Amino acid sequence: MLNMLVKAINLVIAFVTLNKGVKENAKSIVTEALDIGVAVVKLAKTQKIDAQTKESLLKEVKEFDDAVIKFLDDLVIPEEK
């Protein structure tokens, strides 16, 4: 129980830290990753998956993929001098 509380506090600290100075598309990556994590935890607990749950998880993974691609496309690579 204490271990779960520590993990939850660490997650909150990481989330607040990321939200202080990160671009919106990086926040989107974190949000989508959390959505996937929650869905996977639910699946792990039930050990069962139906078509609707599978489609929902697939949608979350696609949204995560889109967020990562947008983040990478927006990166500016400095030119070497």
BELDA-V573472 format. One line per field, one symbol per residue. psi: psi as a letter, one per 30 degrees, with the letter a starting at -180 (. if undefined). burial: + if it has 16 or more other C-alpha atoms within 10 Angstrom, else -. A space follows every 10 residues. Layout:
# BELDA-V573472
psi = ???
burial = ???
This chain:
# BELDA-V573472
psi = eeeeeeeeee eeeeeeeefe gklefeeeee eeeeeeeeee eeeeefgkkl eeeeeeeeee eeeeeeeeee eeefkkjkkk .
burial = ---------- ---------- ----++++++ +++-++--+- ---------- ------+--+ +-++-+++-- +--------- -
